[in-house]
Amino acid sequence: MAAPLSDGERRKQISVRGIAGLGDVAEVRKSFNRHLHFTLVKDRNVATPRDYYFALAHTVRDHLVGRWIRTQQHYYERDPKRIYYLSLEFYMGRTLQNTMVNLGLQNACDEAIYQLGLDLEELEEIEEDAGLGNGGLGRLAACFLDSMATLGLAAYGYGIRYEFGIFNQKIVDGWQVEEADDWLRYGNPWEKARPEYMLPVHFYGRVEHTPEGVKWIDTQVVLAMPYDTPVPGYKNNTVNTMRLWSAKAPNDFNLQEFNMGDYIEAVLDRNLAENISRVLYPNDNFFEGKELRLKQEYFVVAATLQDIIRRFKSSKFGCRDPVRTCFETFPDKVAIQLNDTHPALSIPELMRILVDVEKVDWDKAWEITKRTCAYTNHTVLPEALERWPVSMFEKLLPRHLEIIYALNQMHLDRVAALYPGDVDRLRRMSVIEEGDCKRINMAHLCVIGSPARNRGARIHSDIVKNSVFKDFYELEPEKFQNKTNGITPRRWLLLCNPGLADIIAEKIGEGFITDLSQLKKLLDFIDNETFIRDVAKVKQENKLKFAAYLEEQYKVKINPMSMFDVQVKRIHEYKRQLLNCLHAITLYNRIRCNPSKSFVPRTIMIGGKAAPGYHMAKMIIKLITSIGEVINNDPYVGDKLKVIFLENYRVSLAEKVIPAADLSQQISTAGTEASGTGNMKFMVNGALTIGTMDGANVEMAEEAGEENLFIFGMRVEDVEALDRKGYNAREYYESLPELRQAIDQISSGFFSPRDPGCFRDVVNMLMYHDRFKVFADYEAYIKCQGQVDQLFMDPREWTRKVIRNIACSGKFSSDRTITEYAREIWGVEPSATAIPPPNIPRN
């Protein structure tokens, strides 16, 4: 079989990125050589691959800087409403290739690097992922930044510059082992430190009520140092900014101890202050009520709001002198979007600044705050909702606690007036939850403090209205909106799957790159034999390439003609990787039972990280690797079935596996997945989905037709009915022989012969404590997988369904999502007009 084409070779054949001009190539070569000269240390004559990477990164960055400066000048001249996207996570991945794609530089760089005797793909692999997020929430934020720049919005991302991002996952003897992600150890060529905009953030202290107003005094100060990263739009010369804050101790920190000679103690105290931005909390869909986490949340909010107000007050480019002193127009010039409840402290912090610092009347300040902040809810899992102990607030943020109490009282007075005597409703709707440990419900604070709150999938908007925020919805239904999430077509099609992007562009032109709804035009080619053949060929090339990668990385040889069956996401009980495991065991048992029978060959790939403290998730990883160990080494099975755990799943690995996947597993219990964006990435890259009617799967089925996905299992109403009846796992265990055999094998130590009791906790959970009802969907899932096999044996019909799915994936662009945010929440209009490039004089 022919070796797969590299992306570079494929780009040279035909590319939607256009043919590189000779002038561009010469300029890139010249700039590269200049940067390489200055990158090398004087006493070192031989360049390393990392030196080449940095030289290329700085070459590409040169093309960004002029556009970046011009974009900011453009905003100061026009003075548009600015959008501030606050998120504790930005899961950016790698920057080099994305920047080349968005600037239209990829072919020029490819050719220049080739002429210099280097390989662009090898240089791209050297870059560290910026893993400043756990999963969907942080990756969504990254897609949104790309779309906001591409749509010409004056937008800023604000977060924390974690010194250590999401941990690197190693698999040792089948177990997850975490290693620190020291992503900055070689430096970051894409960021620019801005010490001139360093700001103080206060903690602890006490509140004093004086005739002049309220004062928060005797605080401990930590400095917030901003690092700016450019975010380029697609070929429109707009370059927005992501500003991440790093915690620094002030120079006079514990100066008394320092002067007394206790140098070590003074330095240790500096470290305590700087711990705030040291590490990303590695929990996904799980709330951990640690003081350091609350410090992180306030740190990013306090620094960001000072920055927002400084920018609001000054209007000239580079000027810090205030020209606006009245806050009447603040909501007309500023929109703050809270990505989940993590930045919820923006609401009391903005109130504190307006009332205590700017001396705005309380009612006026509340009106401004409510019109400025908007909130996106990402989960309905109770363990994920933030509820902070009042005692922690009292110590760390005493003034904010007073403000929250006052806001809650106003809110409850209003509810009491509308529903007199309904004490239960007051209790349910209070921001302060009473009990042994009084807690602040941050989601309730977000709802009362914002004009609009939205969800990422329509099904979950309905769940939120009917359960989590039912009382709030009855009070103010107009506040609740749905904005279906999306992904950026630049990274998740153009960058990661250039072969597919090229054949799409041949048929329908390049407009789909910024208007993904144009993929609908592909419906005209569903029966076009040439196009069917081309789509299948691109998929096979991607599979060959990924098979070669797996062989190199994992030393495992897989059949590239097998079905690539992929489930990649955080490891969590609700995402039901265990259901996938049971299917793998069932297939294995069927092959063992009839080794001479013809089976559709499958390579089942599961990848994802488990939160370090999440015991069951870590046990699930151990089970997957143990199943793989048995199946992959059984000579009766051969290459009919392989089970592979993809170690250290991250953005750069997603860019490789998603274009190679045939089948995408989206099998969460109906009613638990917020939306999912991985499902959208697989769809646009030509994988068919097997899934439940959960999250965005529902809208994917609507767009493509349910018959073009493999939908199985309980719907939300079925899950609710089963909850009312009572879920009894043993009933399914007793009545389904293949399920019973699989569970007995796990229980008996068949997959863990050296430690037969290894999976006792997993079996016990499935049999007696399974909130997510794995057994209830087992039979339907196995049957549906049979339908997958049947279709896979008919390559033409399979590819026709693939084309239909790609053609119907246009809705799931983050450009569409952000356009809806802009018009319906932020009150601004996207712009299709490109900013003039730096080499053209401004008017």
C-alpha positions in Angstrom: 0.0 0.0 0.0 1.3 3.5 -0.9 2.7 5.6 1.9 0.4 8.4 2.9 1.1 11.9 1.5 2.4 14.4 4.1 0.4 17.6 4.5 3.3 19.4 2.9 3.3 17.2 -0.2 -0.5 17.5 -0.5 -0.3 21.3 -0.2 2.1 21.4 -3.1 -0.4 19.6 -5.3 -3.4 21.9 -4.7 -4.3 24.1 -1.8 -7.2 26.4 -0.8 -4.5 28.5 0.8 -3.4 29.6 -2.7 0.0 29.4 -4.6 2.8 31.1 -2.8 4.3 34.1 -4.6 8.1 34.1 -5.2 8.4 37.4 -3.4 6.7 36.0 -0.3 9.0 33.0 -0.3 12.1 35.1 -0.6 10.9 37.4 2.2 10.2 34.5 4.5 13.6 33.0 3.8 15.4 36.3 4.4 13.5 36.9 7.7 14.0 33.3 8.8 17.8 33.5 8.3 17.9 36.8 10.1 16.0 35.4 13.1 18.1 32.2 13.1 21.3 34.3 13.3 20.0 36.2 16.4 18.6 33.0 17.9 21.9 31.2 18.0 24.1 31.8 21.0 27.5 33.3 20.1 29.6 30.3 21.1 27.3 27.8 19.3 27.6 27.4 15.5 25.2 24.5 15.0 21.5 25.2 15.1 19.1 22.7 16.8 15.6 21.9 15.5 14.2 24.1 18.3 16.3 27.0 17.0 14.8 26.5 13.6 11.3 26.5 15.2 11.9 29.7 17.0 13.3 31.4 13.9 10.2 30.4 12.0 7.9 31.5 14.8 9.5 34.9 15.0 9.3 35.2 11.2 5.6 34.5 11.3 5.2 36.8 14.3 6.7 39.7 12.3 3.7 39.5 10.0 1.4 39.7 13.0 2.8 42.7 14.8 2.0 45.4 12.2 -1.5 44.1 11.9 -1.9 43.9 15.7 -0.8 47.5 16.2 -3.0 48.7 13.4 -6.0 46.8 14.7 -5.8 48.4 18.1 -5.4 51.9 16.5 -8.4 51.1 14.4 -10.4 50.3 17.5 -9.3 53.5 19.3 -10.3 55.6 16.3 -13.7 54.0 15.8 -14.3 53.6 19.6 -16.7 50.6 19.1 -18.4 48.6 21.8 -15.7 46.2 23.1 -16.4 42.6 24.0 -14.5 41.0 27.0 -14.6 37.3 27.2 -13.6 36.2 30.7 -12.6 32.6 31.1 -10.4 30.7 33.6 -9.5 28.4 30.7 -8.2 29.0 27.2 -7.2 25.7 25.6 -5.3 27.2 22.7 -3.1 24.2 21.5 -0.3 25.2 19.1 -0.1 28.6 17.5 2.4 28.5 14.6 0.3 26.6 12.0 -3.0 28.3 13.0 -1.3 31.7 12.5 0.2 30.8 9.1 -3.3 29.6 8.0 -5.1 32.7 9.2 -2.5 35.1 7.6 -2.4 33.1 4.3 1.3 32.4 4.9 1.3 28.7 5.0 2.4 28.0 1.4 5.1 30.7 1.5 6.5 29.3 4.7 6.3 25.7 3.4 8.2 26.5 0.3 10.8 28.7 2.0 11.5 26.0 4.7 11.7 23.3 1.9 14.2 25.4 0.0 16.3 25.7 3.2 16.4 21.9 3.4 14.0 21.7 6.4 10.6 20.1 7.0 7.7 22.4 8.1 5.8 19.5 9.7 8.8 18.6 11.8 9.2 22.2 13.0 5.4 22.4 13.8 5.8 19.3 16.0 8.4 21.0 18.2 5.9 23.6 19.5 4.4 22.9 23.0 0.6 22.9 23.3 -0.6 25.8 25.3 -2.8 23.6 27.4 -4.4 26.2 29.6 -7.7 24.3 29.8 -9.2 21.0 30.8 -11.5 20.2 27.8 -14.6 21.6 26.1 -14.9 24.8 28.1 -11.4 26.0 27.4 -11.3 24.8 23.8 -14.7 26.6 23.1 -13.1 29.8 24.4 -10.2 29.4 22.0 -12.6 28.8 19.0 -14.6 31.9 20.1 -11.5 34.1 20.1 -10.7 32.9 16.5 -14.3 33.7 15.4 -14.4 37.1 17.1 -11.3 38.2 15.2 -12.5 36.7 11.9 -15.8 38.6 12.3 -14.0 41.9 13.0 -15.3 42.3 16.5 -13.4 44.5 19.0 -12.9 41.6 21.4 -10.4 40.6 24.1 -9.9 37.3 25.9 -8.9 37.6 29.5 -7.6 34.7 31.7 -4.7 33.4 33.7 -1.2 32.7 32.4 -0.8 29.4 34.2 2.9 28.5 34.6 1.8 24.8 34.4 -1.2 23.9 32.2 -3.2 20.7 32.1 -0.8 17.9 33.3 0.9 15.6 30.8 -0.5 12.1 31.0 1.8 9.1 31.1 0.5 5.5 31.1 2.6 3.3 33.4 1.6 -0.3 33.8 -1.9 0.7 32.5 -2.3 3.4 35.1 -2.5 7.2 34.6 0.5 9.0 36.0 0.5 12.8 36.0 3.5 14.9 35.0 3.8 18.7 35.3 3.2 20.5 32.0 6.2 22.9 32.0 5.0 24.4 28.7 7.0 27.7 29.2 10.4 26.0 29.9 11.7 27.0 26.4 9.9 30.4 26.3 6.8 31.4 24.4 7.5 33.3 21.2 3.8 34.3 20.8 3.4 36.3 24.0 4.4 39.9 24.8 4.9 40.9 28.5 3.3 44.2 29.3 4.7 45.3 32.7 3.6 48.9 32.1 0.0 47.7 32.6 0.7 45.7 35.8 -2.1 46.1 38.3 -2.7 45.5 42.1 -5.1 42.9 43.3 -6.2 42.9 47.0 -7.1 40.0 49.3 -8.1 39.6 52.9 -8.2 42.7 55.1 -11.3 44.3 56.6 -14.2 46.6 55.7 -14.6 50.1 57.3 -17.8 52.0 56.8 -17.0 55.8 57.0 -18.9 59.0 56.3 -16.9 59.2 53.0 -18.0 55.7 52.0 -16.9 52.1 52.4 -13.2 51.3 52.5 -11.6 47.9 52.1 -8.3 48.3 54.2 -5.4 46.3 55.6 -5.4 44.1 52.5 -2.6 41.9 51.1 -1.6 43.0 47.6 -0.6 40.8 44.7 0.4 42.3 41.4 -1.1 41.1 38.1 1.3 41.2 35.2 -0.3 41.0 31.8 1.1 38.9 28.9 -0.6 39.6 25.5 -1.0 37.0 22.8 -2.1 38.1 19.3 -5.3 36.4 17.9 -5.5 36.8 14.1 -8.7 36.6 12.2 -8.8 34.8 8.9 -7.3 36.9 6.1 -8.9 40.1 7.3 -5.8 41.8 8.9 -7.7 41.9 12.2 -5.5 40.8 15.1 -7.2 40.8 18.5 -5.6 40.3 21.9 -5.8 37.5 24.5 -4.4 39.0 27.8 -3.4 36.5 30.4 -2.4 37.6 33.9 0.5 36.3 35.9 0.8 36.8 39.7 3.8 38.7 41.0 4.7 39.6 44.6 5.1 43.4 45.1 8.7 44.5 45.8 7.9 45.6 49.3 6.3 42.3 50.1 7.2 41.4 53.8 10.0 44.0 53.6 10.1 44.2 57.4 11.2 40.5 57.6 13.6 41.1 54.8 15.2 44.1 56.7 15.4 42.0 59.8 17.6 39.6 57.9 15.1 36.8 57.3 15.7 36.8 53.6 14.5 33.2 53.1 11.1 33.9 54.8 10.6 37.0 52.6 11.3 35.1 49.4 9.0 32.2 50.5 6.2 34.7 51.1 6.7 36.0 47.6 6.2 32.4 46.3 2.9 32.2 48.2 1.7 35.3 46.3 2.9 34.0 42.9 1.3 30.5 43.5 -2.0 32.1 42.3 -1.0 31.7 38.6 1.2 28.6 39.1 -1.1 25.8 38.0 -4.4 25.1 36.3 -6.9 23.1 38.4 -7.2 19.8 36.5 -10.9 19.3 37.2 -13.5 19.0 34.4 -17.1 19.1 35.5 -16.2 18.9 39.1 -16.1 21.7 41.7 -13.2 21.8 44.1 -13.7 24.4 46.9 -10.1 25.3 47.6 -9.1 28.8 48.7 -6.4 29.0 46.0 -9.0 28.4 43.3 -11.2 31.2 44.7 -8.1 33.4 44.7 -7.5 32.6 41.0 -11.1 33.5 40.2 -10.9 36.8 42.0 -7.4 37.5 40.7 -8.4 37.4 37.0 -11.6 39.3 37.6 -10.1 42.1 39.7 -7.2 42.7 37.2 -9.5 42.5 34.2 -12.1 44.9 35.5 -9.4 47.5 36.3 -8.1 47.1 32.8 -11.6 47.3 31.2 -12.3 50.5 33.1 -9.0 52.1 32.3 -9.6 51.4 28.6 -13.2 52.7 28.9 -12.0 56.0 30.5 -9.2 56.7 27.9 -10.0 56.8 24.2 -6.8 57.7 22.4 -4.4 55.0 21.2 -1.6 54.5 23.8 -3.2 57.2 26.1 -4.0 56.5 29.7 -5.4 59.9 30.6 -9.1 59.5 31.5 -11.4 61.3 29.1 -14.6 59.6 30.3 -15.7 60.0 33.9 -19.4 59.3 33.7 -20.4 55.6 33.7 -23.8 56.2 32.1 -22.5 54.9 28.8 -20.5 52.0 30.2 -22.9 49.2 29.1 -23.0 50.8 25.6 -19.2 50.5 25.3 -18.5 47.3 27.3 -19.9 43.8 27.2 -18.5 41.2 29.6 -19.2 37.6 28.8 -18.7 35.1 31.8 -17.6 31.7 30.5 -19.4 29.6 33.2 -19.5 30.7 36.9 -15.7 30.9 37.3 -15.5 34.6 36.6 -18.8 35.3 38.5 -17.0 37.6 40.9 -17.1 40.1 38.1 -20.6 41.0 39.3 -19.8 42.0 42.9 -16.4 43.4 41.8 -17.9 45.7 39.3 -20.4 46.8 41.9 -17.5 47.4 44.4 -15.6 49.5 41.9 -18.6 51.6 40.8 -20.0 52.2 44.3 -16.8 52.4 46.5 -14.2 53.7 44.1 -16.2 55.7 41.4 -18.9 56.8 43.9 -21.8 55.8 41.6 -25.2 55.5 43.3 -26.0 51.9 44.3 -29.2 51.5 42.2 -27.5 53.1 39.2 -24.4 50.8 39.7 -26.7 47.8 39.8 -28.4 48.8 36.6 -25.0 49.3 34.9 -23.7 45.9 36.1 -26.8 44.0 35.0 -26.7 45.6 31.5 -22.9 44.8 31.2 -22.5 41.2 32.3 -23.8 38.1 30.5 -23.4 34.5 31.6 -23.0 31.1 29.8 -24.0 28.0 31.7 -22.0 24.9 30.7 -23.3 22.1 33.0 -26.3 20.7 34.8 -24.3 18.1 36.9 -24.8 19.1 40.5 -21.2 18.3 41.5 -19.9 20.8 38.9 -21.9 23.9 40.2 -19.8 26.3 42.2 -20.9 26.8 45.8 -18.4 28.7 47.9 -18.4 28.6 51.8 -19.5 32.0 53.2 -16.7 31.6 55.8 -14.1 31.6 53.0 -15.5 34.7 51.5 -15.6 36.4 54.8 -11.8 35.9 55.2 -10.7 36.4 51.6 -13.1 38.9 50.2 -15.0 40.6 53.0 -16.3 43.5 51.0 -17.6 41.3 48.2 -19.5 39.2 50.8 -21.3 42.4 52.0 -22.2 43.2 48.4 -23.5 39.7 47.6 -25.7 39.8 50.8 -27.1 43.2 49.7 -27.8 42.0 46.2 -29.4 38.8 47.5 -31.7 40.8 49.8 -32.8 43.0 46.9 -33.4 39.9 44.8 -35.4 38.1 47.6 -37.5 41.2 48.3 -38.6 41.2 44.7 -39.4 37.5 44.7 -41.3 37.8 47.9 -43.4 40.7 46.5 -44.3 38.6 43.4 -44.9 35.3 45.3 -46.1 36.3 48.8 -45.8 33.6 51.4 -43.8 31.2 49.2 -41.0 30.5 51.6 -39.8 27.4 49.7 -39.3 29.5 46.5 -37.3 32.1 48.4 -35.1 29.3 49.8 -34.6 27.8 46.3 -33.8 31.1 44.6 -31.5 32.6 47.3 -27.9 33.2 46.3 -27.0 32.2 49.9 -27.8 28.6 50.7 -28.5 27.9 54.3 -27.3 24.8 56.1 -24.5 23.4 58.3 -22.1 25.3 56.0 -23.6 28.5 54.5 -22.7 28.7 50.8 -22.8 31.2 48.0 -24.4 29.7 44.9 -22.4 31.4 42.1 -24.8 30.3 39.3 -27.7 32.1 41.1 -25.5 35.2 41.4 -24.8 35.1 37.6 -28.5 34.8 36.8 -29.6 37.7 38.9 -26.6 39.8 37.8 -26.9 39.5 34.0 -29.4 40.5 31.3 -29.0 37.2 29.5 -27.9 33.7 30.2 -27.5 31.0 27.6 -26.6 27.4 27.1 -24.5 25.7 24.4 -27.1 23.2 23.1 -30.9 23.6 22.8 -31.7 20.4 24.7 -29.8 21.7 27.7 -31.5 25.1 27.5 -34.7 23.2 27.9 -33.3 21.1 30.8 -32.1 24.3 32.5 -35.4 26.0 32.2 -37.3 23.0 33.5 -35.0 22.0 36.4 -31.8 23.8 37.4 -33.1 27.4 36.9 -36.9 26.6 36.8 -37.8 29.3 39.3 -35.6 31.9 37.6 -37.1 31.1 34.2 -40.6 31.6 35.6 -39.5 34.9 37.0 -37.7 36.3 33.9 -38.2 34.0 30.9 -36.7 36.7 28.5 -33.3 36.3 30.2 -32.9 32.7 29.0 -31.5 32.1 25.5 -29.9 29.3 23.6 -26.7 29.7 21.6 -25.6 26.4 20.1 -21.9 26.0 20.4 -19.6 25.8 17.4 -16.0 25.1 16.3 -13.7 27.2 14.1 -13.5 25.8 10.6 -10.0 27.2 10.3 -8.3 24.9 12.8 -10.8 22.1 12.6 -11.0 21.7 8.9 -8.5 23.8 7.0 -5.5 23.2 9.3 -6.1 19.6 10.5 -7.6 18.2 7.3 -6.1 20.0 4.3 -6.9 17.1 1.9 -10.6 17.3 2.7 -10.6 21.1 2.6 -9.0 21.0 -0.9 -11.5 18.7 -2.5 -14.4 20.7 -1.0 -12.9 23.9 -2.4 -12.6 22.3 -5.8 -16.4 21.6 -5.8 -17.9 24.7 -4.1 -15.1 27.3 -3.8 -13.4 28.7 -0.7 -16.4 30.6 0.8 -17.1 27.9 3.3 -13.9 28.8 5.3 -15.7 31.9 6.6 -19.3 30.8 6.0 -19.6 27.1 6.9 -23.2 27.0 5.9 -22.0 26.9 2.2 -21.1 23.2 2.8 -24.8 22.7 2.0 -23.8 22.9 -1.6 -22.1 19.5 -1.3 -25.6 17.9 -1.2 -25.4 18.2 -5.0 -22.5 15.8 -5.0 -23.8 13.0 -2.8 -24.2 10.8 -5.8 -21.2 12.1 -7.7 -18.9 9.0 -8.1 -15.8 11.1 -8.5 -16.5 13.1 -5.3 -17.4 9.9 -3.4 -14.1 8.4 -4.5 -12.1 11.5 -3.5 -13.7 11.8 0.0 -13.0 8.1 0.6 -9.4 8.5 -0.7 -8.7 11.5 1.7 -10.1 9.5 4.6 -7.9 6.5 3.8 -4.8 8.8 3.5 -5.6 10.3 6.9 -5.9 6.8 8.4 -2.6 5.6 6.9 -0.9 8.7 8.3 -2.4 8.2 11.7 -1.6 4.4 11.7 2.0 5.3 10.9 2.0 7.8 13.9 0.5 5.1 16.2 3.1 2.6 15.1 5.9 5.1 15.8 4.5 6.4 19.1 2.9 3.3 20.6 4.9 0.5 18.8 1.6 -1.1 17.9 0.8 -2.1 14.3 -2.9 -1.6 13.3 -4.8 -2.4 10.2 -5.4 0.8 8.3 -8.3 -0.8 6.5 -10.1 -1.5 9.8 -12.9 0.8 11.1 -11.3 3.6 13.2 -13.7 3.7 16.1 -12.8 6.7 18.3 -13.9 8.1 21.6 -11.7 11.0 22.8 -12.8 13.3 25.6 -12.2 13.7 29.4 -12.7 10.4 31.3 -15.9 10.7 33.3 -18.6 8.4 34.3 -21.3 10.4 32.5 -19.4 10.2 29.2 -19.7 6.4 29.6 -16.4 5.2 28.3 -17.5 2.1 30.3 -20.2 1.4 27.7 -17.5 1.4 25.0 -15.5 -1.0 27.1 -18.4 -3.4 27.3 -18.9 -3.3 23.6 -15.2 -4.1 23.1 -15.4 -7.1 25.4 -18.6 -8.3 23.7 -16.9 -8.1 20.3 -13.9 -10.0 21.7 -16.1 -12.7 23.1 -17.9 -13.1 19.8 -14.7 -13.4 17.9 -13.4 -16.0 20.4 -16.6 -17.9 20.1 -16.5 -18.0 16.2 -12.9 -17.3 15.1 -13.6 -18.5 11.6 -16.5 -16.2 11.1 -16.1 -13.0 9.1 -16.0 -9.8 11.2 -15.7 -6.2 10.3 -12.2 -5.3 11.6 -12.2 -2.5 14.2 -9.6 -0.4 15.9 -11.2 1.0 19.0 -9.3 4.1 20.2 -10.2 5.8 23.5 -8.3 8.8 24.8 -8.7 11.4 27.5 -7.3 12.5 30.9 -8.8 11.7 34.3 -8.8 14.4 37.0 -6.0 13.3 39.4 -8.3 13.0 42.4 -11.1 11.2 40.4 -10.7 7.5 41.5 -13.3 6.0 39.2 -12.0 7.8 36.1 -8.5 6.5 36.8 -10.0 3.0 37.2 -11.7 3.3 33.9 -8.4 4.1 32.2 -6.8 1.1 33.9 -9.7 -1.1 32.6 -9.3 0.2 29.0 -5.6 -0.5 29.0 -6.1 -3.9 30.6 -8.8 -4.9 28.0 -6.4 -3.8 25.3 -3.6 -5.8 26.8 -5.6 -9.0 26.5 -7.3 -8.4 23.2 -4.3 -7.0 21.3 -2.1 -10.1 22.3 -4.7 -12.8 21.5 -3.6 -14.7 18.4 -7.3 -15.8 17.8 -8.2 -12.2 17.3 -5.4 -11.0 15.1 -6.1 -7.7 13.4 -9.9 -8.1 13.6 -10.0 -6.1 16.8 -7.6 -3.8 18.5 -8.2 -1.6 21.6 -5.8 1.3 22.0 -5.7 4.0 24.7 -4.4 7.2 23.2 -2.0 8.6 25.8 -1.9 12.3 26.7 -4.9 13.4 24.6 -4.6 17.1 23.8 -5.4 19.6 21.0 -2.4 18.7 18.8 -3.3 15.0 19.1 -7.0 15.8 18.3 -5.8 17.4 15.1 -4.3 14.1 14.0 -7.0 11.6 15.2 -10.2 13.4 14.3 -9.5 13.5 10.5 -8.6 9.8 10.6 -11.8 8.6 12.4 -14.5 6.6 10.7 -16.8 6.4 13.8 -17.3 9.0 16.5 -18.6 7.9 19.9 -20.8 10.4 21.7 -22.6 8.1 24.1 -23.3 10.1 27.3 -26.5 9.4 29.2 -29.2 11.6 27.7 -29.5 14.9 29.6 -26.0 15.0 31.0 -23.7 16.4 28.2 -23.8 20.2 28.0 -23.3 20.3 24.3 -20.1 18.7 23.1 -17.9 20.2 20.4 -15.8 17.1 19.7 -19.0 15.7 18.1 -19.0 18.7 15.7 -15.3 18.3 14.8 -15.8 14.6 13.9 -18.9 15.5 11.8 -17.2 18.1 9.7 -14.1 15.9 9.2 -16.2 13.0 7.8 -16.8 10.6 10.7 -20.2 9.1 11.3 -21.6 9.5 14.8 -22.9 6.8 17.1 -24.6 8.5 20.0 -27.5 9.2 22.3 -29.9 12.0 21.9 -27.9 14.3 24.2 -26.2 17.7 23.9 -25.6 18.9 20.3 -26.1 15.4 19.0 -29.8 16.3 18.9 -29.2 19.3 16.6 -26.7 17.3 14.5 -29.4 14.7 13.9 -31.9 17.4 13.0 -29.4 18.9 10.5 -28.3 15.7 8.8 -31.4 13.6 9.4 -31.5 11.0 12.2 -31.2 8.2 9.7 -27.7 9.5 8.8 -26.4 9.1 12.4 -26.5 6.0 14.5 -28.8 7.1 17.3 -29.6 4.7 20.1 -30.8 4.4 23.7 -32.9 6.4 26.1 -34.0 9.9 25.5 -34.2 12.5 28.3 -37.8 11.5 29.1 -36.9 7.8 29.3 -34.1 8.6 31.7 -36.5 10.6 33.9 -39.1 7.8 33.7 -36.5 5.2 34.8 -35.5 7.5 37.7 -39.1 7.6 38.8 -39.4 3.8 38.5 -36.0 3.1 40.0 -33.0 1.9 38.0 -32.0 -1.7 38.9 -28.8 -2.7 37.1 -29.1 -6.3 38.2 -32.3 -6.8 36.1 -30.2 -6.0 33.0 -27.3 -8.2 34.2 -29.6 -11.2 34.7 -31.5 -10.8 31.4 -28.7 -10.1 29.0 -26.2 -13.0 28.7 -23.5 -11.1 26.8 -23.6 -8.3 29.4 -23.4 -10.8 32.2 -20.4 -12.5 30.6 -18.6 -9.2 30.2 -19.2 -8.1 33.8 -18.2 -11.5 35.1 -14.9 -11.4 33.1 -14.1 -7.9 34.6 -15.1 -9.1 38.0 -13.2 -12.4 38.0 -9.8 -10.9 37.0 -9.9 -12.2 33.4 -8.5 -8.8 32.3 -6.3 -8.4 35.4 -4.9 -11.9 36.1 -2.1 -10.5 38.3 -4.6 -8.7 40.5 -8.0 -10.4 40.2 -9.8 -7.9 42.5 -8.4 -4.9 40.6 -11.8 -3.8 39.1 -14.0 -4.6 42.1 -14.9 -0.9 42.5 -15.8 -0.6 38.8 -18.2 -3.6 39.0 -19.6 -2.5 42.3 -20.4 1.0 40.9 -22.0 -0.4 37.7 -24.1 -2.9 39.7 -25.2 -0.7 42.6 -24.3 3.0 42.3 -24.5 3.9 38.6 -26.1 7.3 38.2 -25.5 7.1 34.4 -27.3 3.8 33.7 -24.8 2.1 31.5 -26.6 -1.2 31.5 -29.9 0.4 30.5 -28.5 1.4 27.2 -26.2 -1.7 26.6 -28.6 -3.7 24.5 -29.6 -0.8 22.2 -25.9 0.2 21.9 -24.7 -3.3 20.9 -27.6 -3.6 18.3 -26.7 -0.1 16.9 -23.1 -1.1 16.6 -24.3 -4.1 14.4 -25.9 -1.5 12.1 -22.5 0.3 12.0 -20.8 -2.9 10.9 -23.4 -3.5 8.2 -23.0 0.0 6.7 -19.2 -0.1 6.8 -19.3 -3.2 4.6 -20.8 -1.0 1.9 -18.1 1.7 1.4 -20.0 3.6 -1.2 -23.1 4.0 1.0 -21.0 4.8 4.0 -19.2 7.6 2.1 -22.5 9.0 0.9 -23.6 9.3 4.5 -20.3 10.9 5.3 -20.8 13.5 2.6 -24.3 14.2 3.8 -22.9 14.8 7.3 -20.2 17.1 6.1 -22.7 19.0 4.0 -25.1 19.4 7.0 -22.4 20.5 9.5 -22.5 24.2 8.6 -24.6 25.2 11.6 -21.8 24.1 13.9 -19.4 26.9 13.1 -18.3 29.1 16.0 -18.7 32.0 13.5 -22.4 31.4 13.5 -22.4 31.1 17.3 -20.5 34.4 17.8 -22.7 36.2 15.3 -25.7 35.3 17.4 -23.9 36.3 20.6 -23.0 39.6 19.0 -26.4 40.5 17.7 -28.6 39.1 20.5 -26.5 39.5 23.7 -23.8 42.0 23.1 -25.6 44.4 20.8 -22.9 44.7 18.2 -22.7 43.9 14.5 -20.0 41.7 12.9 -18.0 43.3 10.2 -16.9 41.7 6.9 -14.7 44.6 6.0 -10.9 43.9 6.2 -8.6 46.4 8.0 -6.0 47.6 5.5 -2.7 45.7 5.9 0.3 47.5 7.4 2.0 48.2 4.0 -1.0 50.3 2.8 -1.2 53.8 4.3 -4.2 54.5 6.5 -6.8 57.0 5.3 
